[in-house]
Amino acid sequence: MSDQRRKIPVLLVDRIGYSFYRDRGGRLFLPEDRYSVRLVTSLDHVGEATGKELESVIAVDVYDDRALADAVHHQAGFKGLRADRLVAITERLLLRAAELREELGLPGQTVREALLFRDKVRMKEHLSAHGIRVPEFAPFDEAAALDLLLRTGAVVAKPRLGSGARDIFVLRSRSEIASFAAEQGDRLAEFEVEEFIEGELFHVDSVVQDSKVLAAVAARYIDETTSYTRLRPCRDVAVAPGPRLDALLEFNESVLAAHPGFTGVTHHEMFVRDGEIVFCEIGARAGGGGVIAGFLSRTGVNLDEAVIQAQVEGTVPVPAAPAGYLTGFTVIYADAGVLQQPLTPPDEPWVLECQVLARPGDRLTRPENCNDAVAIVSVRGDSEDEVIQRLDQVGRHMTPVVSSGN
């Protein structure tokens, strides 16, 4: 285009497909009149890369570090014009994006800052030093795991850079620790071990400007985030106003205060045990499942758009105070096989969004993490009980029928 040099050149690193960088009405998060987009996308999503704002497109295996770096370096200097920003919104790319920014001398989140939202040891070391209650933890080794086991009764081993509720192990005996260490072998350095907290798991999703929370919505996981391993839905419901919500939001603000200058979006998980709130983990990205749909419905802000605006402009959209109604979502899983019937939600006005991720005839594999869903449905209601009842109605209506045949 003849006026490209008057637009802000943005290098976008993507793994989910370019169709996700617009709202349901088709409005672009990086509009063509303001930005020229240099896209590095995954090979299986290159067909989605269309739009006048796209200046250049390269498709690679985004988890091949060398291939990704080569593509990013090419796009950073496309046609001799240096990119102004490098943007990534998905959790598994945030640390790599920070590394590439530093290689290229681009502004934005640094490796040190990214690690505080990705490395589960670094984030707890940082927050513990700021007086936040975190589980007892250590980089994994058998001695540290045994010491924690003897003092706490059970421990959890999980990847330091993990995502998707994958590879989480609850260990309750010496023999289980020894077996885990033997099975993981050369991977042990990738894990941390921490005190097992027996309590309910909540999350708070926030839009943040300079470490100040502009809007936040708290919710409770009704089911374990590892329910995909049993092919059971994972349901989630927003927390109604009251002392419990106040305590969760206050704890969230204290954690974000430990990240001065941070601007963007956070997904913050925490345990509640006998009234005590204990940090679990925090990510500098939008939550999964139906978090984006619920937050958008109640505040008017799309969390993915807020992540992009924060990385490009250094600001976030100004949200409305959360609406008085509540929202929730259910993530539906299916076993391996061929999907036989369409997945359609109840024809009800309280269904906010239905993401259908599998169609009849699709050959499915057994889910390997909490993101491997066949459908995600978000609903609204006037109380927690009403939201849960509606989620259960969705579950009865959308039970996947899978055949092992062709």
SEZA-738723 format. One line per field, with one value per residue (C-alpha): x, y, z; chain; residue number from 1. Coordinates in nm, 4 decimals, always signed. Layout:
BEGIN
c1 = c(X ...);
c2 = c(Y ...);
c3 = c(Z ...);
chain = c(A ...);
n = c(NUM ...);
***
This chain:
BEGIN
c1 = c(+0.0000 +0.1252 +0.0766 +0.2257 +0.5044 +0.2502 +0.1004 +0.2378 +0.4084 +0.3140 +0.4704 +0.2085 +0.3148 +0.0130 -0.0704 -0.4534 -0.5433 -0.5818 -0.9624 -0.9404 -0.8024 -1.1426 -1.4691 -1.7885 -1.9008 -1.5811 -1.4163 -1.0383 -0.8310 -0.5537 -0.7523 -0.6171 -0.6289 -0.3823 -0.1630 +0.0194 +0.0428 +0.3341 +0.2029 +0.3912 +0.1291 +0.1127 +0.1113 -0.2335 -0.3947 -0.2362 -0.5653 -0.7169 -0.4610 -0.6649 -0.7166 -0.5972 -0.4042 -0.1742 +0.1535 +0.3317 +0.2497 +0.4855 +0.3656 +0.5941 +0.5879 +0.5626 +0.7065 +1.0244 +1.2388 +1.4800 +1.2097 +1.0098 +1.3141 +1.4056 +1.0503 +1.0281 +1.3649 +1.2551 +0.9255 +1.0897 +1.2830 +1.0362 +1.1158 +1.3768 +1.1207 +1.1640 +0.8607 +0.7510 +0.6022 +0.5990 +0.2670 +0.1693 -0.1439 -0.1289 +0.0415 +0.2868 +0.4266 +0.4604 +0.8081 +0.9404 +0.7983 +0.9852 +1.3090 +1.2611 +1.1840 +1.5137 +1.7009 +1.5467 +1.5632 +1.1864 +0.9891 +0.7468 +0.7488 +1.1020 +1.2173 +1.2499 +0.8963 +0.7561 +0.9112 +0.7193 +0.4002 +0.5214 +0.7714 +0.5828 +0.8941 +0.9939 +0.6405 +0.6090 +0.9582 +0.8656 +0.5275 +0.6497 +0.9097 +0.6195 +0.4312 +0.1797 +0.0715 +0.1909 +0.2124 +0.5439 +0.7384 +1.0755 +1.2283 +1.1678 +1.4079 +1.3288 +1.4750 +1.2693 +0.9560 +1.0047 +1.0663 +0.7451 +0.5531 +0.6563 +0.5529 +0.2334 +0.0957 +0.0714 +0.2518 +0.1857 +0.4398 +0.3750 +0.5772 +0.7292 +0.6266 +0.3169 -0.0220 -0.3535 -0.3714 -0.1390 +0.1122 -0.0137 +0.0613 -0.0606 +0.1902 +0.0918 +0.3705 +0.7424 +0.6794 +0.4711 +0.7489 +1.0075 +0.7895 +0.7258 +1.1006 +1.1804 +0.9088 +0.9996 +1.3733 +1.5466 +1.2400 +1.2633 +1.4352 +1.1209 +0.9053 +0.8387 +0.6956 +0.4600 +0.2362 -0.1003 -0.3745 -0.7031 -0.9562 -1.1725 -1.0038 -1.1074 -0.9822 -0.9914 -0.9628 -0.8523 -0.7852 -0.4900 -0.3280 +0.0062 -0.0656 -0.4061 -0.7066 -0.9645 -1.2138 -1.2047 -1.4420 -1.4001 -1.5256 -1.5144 -1.4249 -1.7131 -1.5100 -1.1383 -0.9449 -0.8171 -1.1713 -1.0769 -0.8805 -1.2137 -1.4012 -1.6168 -1.7206 -1.5379 -1.7917 -1.7200 -1.9452 -1.8920 -1.8872 -2.1830 -2.1303 -2.0548 -1.7681 -1.6164 -1.5977 -1.4528 -1.1794 -1.0880 -1.0659 -0.8576 -0.6139 -0.5935 -0.5077 -0.2317 -0.0745 -0.0872 +0.0624 +0.3749 +0.4075 +0.4527 +0.4050 +0.2262 -0.0361 -0.2482 -0.4674 -0.4194 -0.5727 -0.5052 -0.5892 -0.6087 -0.7192 -0.9606 -0.9164 -1.1017 -1.1386 -0.7686 -0.6737 -0.3569 -0.1954 -0.1912 -0.0579 -0.1010 -0.0700 -0.0388 -0.3072 -0.6792 -0.8289 -0.9459 -1.2817 -1.5614 -1.3721 -1.3523 -1.7250 -1.8289 -1.5948 -1.7075 -2.0729 -2.0322 -1.7770 -1.7841 -1.4128 -1.2716 -0.9718 -0.7744 -0.8200 -0.7024 -0.3855 -0.3127 -0.3796 -0.1559 +0.1320 +0.0925 -0.0180 +0.0788 -0.2839 -0.5938 -0.9577 -1.1549 -1.4089 -1.7470 -1.8047 -1.9163 -2.2898 -2.5112 -2.5954 -2.3544 -2.2043 -2.0558 -1.9323 -1.8930 -1.6157 -1.7313 -1.4983 -1.5370 -1.3569 -1.1573 -1.3640 -1.5880 -1.8425 -2.1862 -2.4249 -2.4012 -2.3381 -2.6008 -2.6793 -3.0271 -3.2237 -3.2384 -3.1761 -2.9423 -2.6829 -2.4162 -2.1844 -2.1355 -1.7999 -1.8492 -1.5057 -1.6031 -1.8518 -2.0209 -1.7717 -1.4685 -1.2303 -1.1460 -0.8542 -0.8745 -0.8080 -0.4516 -0.5111 -0.7990 -0.8049 -0.8894 -1.2644 -1.5416 -1.7544 -1.7493 -2.0778 -2.1172 -2.4395 -2.5793 -2.8089 -2.9177 -2.7552 -2.4832 -2.7468 -2.9287 -2.6054 -2.5153 -2.8624 -2.8281 -2.4814 -2.6204 -2.9021 -2.6401 -2.4540 -2.7639 -2.8441 -2.4925 -2.3672 -2.1237 -2.2099 -1.8913 -1.8433 -1.5199 -1.6161 -1.5224);
c2 = c(+0.0000 +0.3479 +0.4840 +0.1942 +0.4084 +0.6340 +0.3437 +0.1679 -0.1549 -0.4310 -0.7766 -1.0274 -1.3757 -1.6073 -1.9729 -1.9677 -1.8211 -1.4646 -1.4858 -1.4470 -1.0926 -0.9347 -0.9190 -1.1088 -0.8209 -0.8399 -0.5272 -0.5657 -0.5327 -0.3914 -0.1744 -0.1140 +0.2659 +0.2670 -0.0406 -0.2502 -0.6059 -0.8386 -1.1783 -1.4887 -1.7606 -2.1367 -2.3573 -2.5012 -2.1543 -1.9759 -1.9915 -1.7428 -1.4744 -1.2335 -0.8579 -0.5294 -0.4526 -0.7513 -0.6343 -0.9701 -1.3255 -1.6097 -1.9500 -2.1681 -2.4218 -2.1637 -2.4098 -2.4532 -2.1861 -2.1471 -2.1297 -1.8823 -1.6625 -1.6570 -1.5597 -1.2891 -1.1381 -1.1277 -0.9594 -0.7156 -0.5571 -0.6189 -0.3959 -0.2137 -0.0637 -0.1598 -0.2911 -0.0771 -0.3519 -0.7290 -0.8696 -1.2138 -1.2982 -1.6735 -1.7995 -2.0415 -1.7630 -1.4841 -1.5750 -1.6431 -1.3083 -1.1336 -1.3051 -1.1947 -0.8365 -0.8217 -0.9667 -0.7018 -0.4114 -0.3605 -0.2121 -0.4197 -0.6876 -0.8072 -1.1625 -1.0853 -0.9464 -1.2334 -1.4945 -1.3498 -1.4468 -1.7763 -1.9519 -2.0881 -2.0802 -1.7257 -1.5910 -1.7400 -1.6261 -1.2735 -1.2640 -1.4292 -1.1524 -0.9043 -1.0690 -1.2667 -1.6033 -1.8674 -2.2454 -2.3757 -2.4629 -2.5518 -2.6481 -3.0219 -3.2690 -3.5753 -3.4349 -3.1146 -3.3126 -3.5490 -3.2615 -3.0895 -3.4166 -3.4793 -3.1272 -3.0863 -3.4367 -3.4083 -3.2257 -3.1252 -3.1535 -2.9492 -2.7938 -2.4569 -2.3256 -2.5428 -2.4467 -2.6119 -2.7997 -3.0625 -3.2847 -3.2078 -3.4807 -3.5027 -3.7099 -3.8454 -4.0887 -4.1523 -4.4234 -4.1906 -3.9295 -4.1929 -4.3253 -3.9751 -3.8957 -4.2190 -4.1690 -3.8083 -3.8755 -3.6016 -3.3722 -3.3249 -2.9867 -2.8614 -2.9226 -2.7531 -2.9105 -2.7325 -2.7822 -2.9355 -2.6912 -2.8632 -2.5952 -2.4379 -2.2871 -1.9386 -1.6995 -1.3239 -1.1773 -0.8151 -0.5235 -0.3339 +0.0034 +0.0749 -0.1988 -0.0435 -0.2705 -0.0922 -0.3807 -0.7350 -1.0316 -1.3233 -1.6760 -2.0235 -2.3459 -2.5799 -2.8710 -2.9461 -2.7998 -3.1533 -3.2854 -3.3384 -3.6457 -3.8043 -3.6614 -3.4615 -3.0986 -2.8194 -2.5657 -2.2183 -1.9588 -1.5921 -1.4948 -1.2883 -0.9607 -1.0050 -1.0537 -1.3433 -1.1398 -0.8436 -1.0632 -1.2151 -0.8745 -0.7333 -1.0253 -0.9793 -0.6110 -0.6944 -0.9366 -0.6862 -0.4181 -0.6380 -0.5763 -0.1975 -0.0510 -0.3540 -0.2718 -0.5383 -0.8317 -1.0926 -1.4299 -1.4949 -1.8253 -1.8664 -2.1240 -2.0596 -2.2901 -2.2330 -1.8669 -1.8219 -1.7154 -1.8744 -1.7785 -2.0444 -1.8767 -1.5722 -1.5198 -1.1984 -1.3014 -1.3619 -1.6631 -1.9613 -2.1313 -1.8754 -1.6098 -1.3687 -1.3961 -1.3417 -1.0470 -0.8843 -0.9266 -0.7696 -0.4920 -0.4260 -0.5106 -0.7967 -0.9235 -1.0290 -0.6824 -0.5343 -0.7486 -0.6234 -0.2591 -0.2835 -0.4271 -0.1812 +0.1411 +0.0917 +0.1475 -0.0668 +0.0030 +0.1622 -0.0965 -0.0383 -0.1577 -0.5222 -0.5577 -0.6813 -1.0165 -1.3135 -1.5349 -1.8799 -2.1327 -2.5029 -2.6695 -2.9944 -3.2837 -3.6012 -3.9340 -4.0441 -4.1398 -3.9872 -3.7270 -3.8484 -3.5616 -3.1806 -2.9972 -2.7266 -2.5241 -2.4770 -2.2132 -1.9790 -1.6034 -1.6668 -1.8371 -1.5698 -1.7581 -2.1081 -2.2055 -2.5283 -2.6772 -3.0110 -3.1062 -3.4369 -3.6526 -3.5066 -3.7695 -3.6744 -3.7709 -3.8013 -3.4583 -3.4004 -3.0714 -2.8529 -2.6657 -2.9786 -2.9202 -2.9958 -2.7018 -2.4096 -2.2495 -1.9291 -1.8326 -1.5590 -1.5599 -1.3521 -1.5724 -1.8337 -2.1063 -1.9959 -1.9897 -2.3402 -2.4731 -2.3314 -2.4806 -2.8190 -2.7738 -2.7061 -3.0207 -3.2381 -3.0811 -3.1135 -3.4582 -3.5632 -3.8825 -4.0443 -4.3654 -4.5561 -4.6408 -4.4603);
c3 = c(+0.0000 -0.0780 +0.2750 +0.4740 +0.6150 +0.7868 +0.9776 +1.2836 +1.1732 +1.4178 +1.4169 +1.5375 +1.6477 +1.6404 +1.7020 +1.7190 +1.3778 +1.2527 +1.2625 +1.6416 +1.6156 +1.5545 +1.7436 +1.6597 +1.4391 +1.2339 +1.3785 +1.3699 +1.6871 +1.4651 +1.2187 +0.8704 +0.8972 +1.1894 +1.1586 +0.9057 +1.0348 +0.9722 +1.0675 +1.1761 +1.2124 +1.2538 +0.9471 +1.0163 +1.0401 +0.7447 +0.5505 +0.7978 +0.7134 +0.5058 +0.5309 +0.3824 +0.7015 +0.6426 +0.4970 +0.5017 +0.6160 +0.7071 +0.8311 +1.0435 +1.3231 +1.6009 +1.8545 +1.6482 +1.8146 +1.5225 +1.2559 +1.4620 +1.5255 +1.1555 +1.0588 +1.3262 +1.2319 +0.8668 +0.9504 +1.1910 +0.9025 +0.6204 +0.3191 +0.5255 +0.7655 +1.1297 +1.3180 +1.6123 +1.8306 +1.8658 +1.9882 +2.1213 +2.3202 +2.3926 +2.7060 +2.5479 +2.3256 +2.5825 +2.7072 +2.3568 +2.2429 +2.5252 +2.4225 +2.0627 +2.1676 +2.3521 +2.0528 +1.8276 +2.0738 +2.0656 +2.3567 +2.5607 +2.8277 +2.9046 +2.9730 +3.3441 +3.3551 +3.1502 +3.3790 +3.6747 +3.4896 +3.3375 +3.5650 +3.8651 +4.0832 +3.9863 +4.0348 +4.3846 +4.4871 +4.3767 +4.5479 +4.8674 +4.8961 +4.8772 +5.1632 +4.9543 +5.0962 +4.8489 +4.8879 +5.0175 +4.7029 +4.5522 +4.2196 +4.1980 +4.3443 +4.5518 +4.8732 +4.8495 +4.7636 +5.0591 +5.2974 +5.1846 +5.2036 +5.5634 +5.6665 +5.4643 +5.3995 +5.0186 +4.7387 +4.3797 +4.0989 +3.7857 +3.5021 +3.5860 +3.2426 +3.2122 +3.0712 +2.9960 +3.3295 +3.1803 +3.3629 +3.7139 +3.9692 +4.3280 +4.5283 +4.8702 +4.9627 +4.9360 +4.6793 +4.4607 +4.4689 +4.3752 +4.0921 +3.9590 +3.9627 +3.7791 +3.5175 +3.4376 +3.4198 +3.2217 +3.2511 +3.6276 +3.5955 +3.4192 +3.7293 +4.0589 +4.3723 +4.6078 +4.9054 +4.8125 +4.9097 +4.9875 +4.9006 +4.6325 +4.3279 +4.2155 +3.9513 +3.9053 +3.5568 +3.5409 +3.3097 +3.4568 +3.3890 +3.5598 +3.8185 +3.9034 +3.8474 +3.6290 +3.6339 +3.7680 +3.7690 +4.0100 +3.9470 +4.0990 +3.9256 +4.0044 +3.8661 +3.8687 +3.5775 +3.5123 +3.4546 +3.0877 +3.2011 +3.3006 +2.9982 +3.2373 +3.1698 +3.3499 +3.4779 +3.6094 +3.7758 +3.8619 +4.2298 +4.3489 +4.5377 +4.9057 +5.1529 +4.9579 +4.6366 +4.8268 +4.9766 +4.6383 +4.4698 +4.7544 +4.7329 +4.3560 +4.3989 +4.6486 +4.4003 +4.1156 +4.3381 +4.3425 +3.9654 +3.9480 +3.6027 +3.4632 +3.2006 +3.0378 +3.1326 +3.4046 +3.4785 +3.8470 +4.0183 +4.3951 +4.6508 +4.9364 +5.2351 +5.5635 +5.4734 +5.3910 +5.0374 +4.8983 +4.5681 +4.2951 +3.9790 +3.7552 +3.3821 +3.1803 +2.9327 +2.9002 +3.0718 +2.8708 +2.8401 +2.8455 +3.0413 +2.7473 +2.6664 +3.0290 +3.0839 +2.7585 +2.8503 +3.1936 +3.1238 +2.7488 +2.7083 +2.5025 +2.7002 +2.3921 +2.2443 +2.5750 +2.5625 +2.2095 +2.2933 +2.6008 +2.3961 +2.1076 +2.2770 +2.6433 +2.7487 +2.7938 +2.7000 +2.9816 +3.1020 +3.2587 +3.6137 +3.5991 +3.5322 +3.8145 +3.6566 +3.6681 +3.4003 +3.3779 +3.1260 +3.0662 +2.8671 +2.7048 +2.6201 +2.4159 +2.3880 +2.0853 +1.7815 +1.5176 +1.6275 +1.5183 +1.5963 +1.5868 +1.9112 +1.9463 +2.2600 +2.4049 +2.2151 +2.5119 +2.5452 +2.8400 +2.6170 +2.5663 +2.3334 +2.1984 +2.0530 +1.8585 +1.8015 +1.6432 +1.3714 +1.2790 +1.0937 +1.2700 +1.4017 +1.7577 +1.9774 +2.3537 +2.5143 +2.6334 +2.8132 +2.9262 +2.5932 +2.3895 +2.4014 +2.1527 +2.2707 +2.5133 +2.6144 +2.8166 +2.9935 +3.2171 +3.5173 +3.8141 +4.0796 +4.1142 +4.1511 +3.8369 +3.6368 +3.7568 +3.6722 +3.3216 +3.2786 +3.3763 +3.1246 +2.8571 +2.9605 +2.9266 +2.5895 +2.4433 +2.5384 +2.2605 +2.0726 +1.9472 +1.7501 +1.7068 +1.3456 +1.0243);
chain = c(A A A A A A A A A A A A A A A A A A A A A A A A A A A A A A A A A A A A A A A A A A A A A A A A A A A A A A A A A A A A A A A A A A A A A A A A A A A A A A A A A A A A A A A A A A A A A A A A A A A A A A A A A A A A A A A A A A A A A A A A A A A A A A A A A A A A A A A A A A A A A A A A A A A A A A A A A A A A A A A A A A A A A A A A A A A A A A A A A A A A A A A A A A A A A A A A A A A A A A A A A A A A A A A A A A A A A A A A A A A A A A A A A A A A A A A A A A A A A A A A A A A A A A A A A A A A A A A A A A A A A A A A A A A A A A A A A A A A A A A A A A A A A A A A A A A A A A A A A A A A A A A A A A A A A A A A A A A A A A A A A A A A A A A A A A A A A A A A A A A A A A A A A A A A A A A A A A A A A A A A A A A A A A A A A A A A A A A A A A A A A A A A A A A A A A A A A A A A A A A A A A A A A A);
n = c(1 2 3 4 5 6 7 8 9 10 11 12 13 14 15 16 17 18 19 20 21 22 23 24 25 26 27 28 29 30 31 32 33 34 35 36 37 38 39 40 41 42 43 44 45 46 47 48 49 50 51 52 53 54 55 56 57 58 59 60 61 62 63 64 65 66 67 68 69 70 71 72 73 74 75 76 77 78 79 80 81 82 83 84 85 86 87 88 89 90 91 92 93 94 95 96 97 98 99 100 101 102 103 104 105 106 107 108 109 110 111 112 113 114 115 116 117 118 119 120 121 122 123 124 125 126 127 128 129 130 131 132 133 134 135 136 137 138 139 140 141 142 143 144 145 146 147 148 149 150 151 152 153 154 155 156 157 158 159 160 161 162 163 164 165 166 167 168 169 170 171 172 173 174 175 176 177 178 179 180 181 182 183 184 185 186 187 188 189 190 191 192 193 194 195 196 197 198 199 200 201 202 203 204 205 206 207 208 209 210 211 212 213 214 215 216 217 218 219 220 221 222 223 224 225 226 227 228 229 230 231 232 233 234 235 236 237 238 239 240 241 242 243 244 245 246 247 248 249 250 251 252 253 254 255 256 257 258 259 260 261 262 263 264 265 266 267 268 269 270 271 272 273 274 275 276 277 278 279 280 281 282 283 284 285 286 287 288 289 290 291 292 293 294 295 296 297 298 299 300 301 302 303 304 305 306 307 308 309 310 311 312 313 314 315 316 317 318 319 320 321 322 323 324 325 326 327 328 329 330 331 332 333 334 335 336 337 338 339 340 341 342 343 344 345 346 347 348 349 350 351 352 353 354 355 356 357 358 359 360 361 362 363 364 365 366 367 368 369 370 371 372 373 374 375 376 377 378 379 380 381 382 383 384 385 386 387 388 389 390 391 392 393 394 395 396 397 398 399 400 401 402 403 404 405 406);
***
